[in-house]
Amino acid sequence: MNLPKNIILIAMILALLIPIYEAWKDDEVWQKMLAFASIATKTSMMILVVSVFRDDWTLGAGGVIILSVGNAGLMLLAHILKRLNEI
């Protein structure tokens, strides 16, 4: 009965491993920041999926806040670091 939910969560965790591998492999700061932004997005999407499965709106609200606000500061910092390396 819970098999489709488990398969969805396992697939999401496997998709989360791709940017983790990219961040581990690459030494460039810009690429690491992009990989961490991707990890944050995938994690917040996982939170939203779990909140729908559990029918928990409080957890969903936390996932939406992470999704909307969390990547903005990280991407701004990555852009500043990229500009500093160009000078």
C-alpha positions in Angstrom: 0.0 0.0 0.0 2.8 2.4 0.8 5.0 1.0 -2.0 4.5 3.9 -4.5 5.2 6.5 -1.8 8.4 4.7 -0.9 9.5 4.4 -4.5 8.9 8.1 -5.0 11.0 9.0 -1.9 13.8 6.6 -2.9 13.9 8.1 -6.4 14.1 11.6 -4.9 16.9 10.6 -2.6 18.8 9.1 -5.6 18.3 12.4 -7.5 19.7 14.2 -4.5 23.0 12.2 -4.8 23.8 13.7 -8.2 24.5 17.3 -7.0 26.3 15.9 -3.9 28.7 14.0 -6.2 29.2 17.1 -8.3 30.0 19.2 -5.2 32.5 16.6 -4.0 34.2 16.2 -7.4 34.6 19.8 -8.5 37.0 22.3 -6.9 35.6 25.4 -8.4 33.6 27.5 -5.9 30.9 28.6 -8.4 30.1 25.0 -9.3 30.0 24.0 -5.6 27.6 26.8 -4.9 25.3 25.8 -7.7 25.4 22.2 -6.5 24.4 23.2 -3.0 21.6 25.3 -4.4 20.4 22.3 -6.2 20.6 20.2 -3.1 18.5 22.8 -1.2 15.9 22.9 -3.9 15.6 19.1 -4.0 15.5 18.8 -0.2 12.7 21.4 0.0 10.8 19.5 -2.7 11.2 16.3 -0.7 9.8 18.2 2.4 6.8 19.2 0.3 6.1 15.7 -0.9 6.4 14.3 2.6 4.0 16.9 3.8 1.5 16.0 1.2 1.8 12.3 2.0 1.3 13.0 5.8 -1.3 15.7 5.2 0.7 18.1 7.4 0.4 21.8 6.3 2.8 23.0 8.9 5.6 20.9 7.4 4.5 22.1 3.9 4.7 25.7 5.0 8.3 25.2 6.1 9.2 23.6 2.8 7.7 26.5 0.9 9.7 29.0 3.0 12.9 27.0 2.4 12.1 26.8 -1.3 11.4 30.5 -1.8 13.9 32.2 0.5 16.7 29.6 1.0 18.3 29.8 -2.5 18.2 33.5 -2.9 21.0 34.2 -0.5 23.1 31.3 -1.6 22.8 32.4 -5.3 23.6 36.0 -4.4 26.7 34.8 -2.5 27.8 32.7 -5.5 27.4 35.6 -7.9 29.5 37.8 -5.6 32.2 35.2 -5.4 32.2 34.8 -9.2 32.6 38.6 -9.6 35.5 38.7 -7.1 37.3 36.0 -9.1 36.9 38.0 -12.4 38.6 41.1 -11.0 
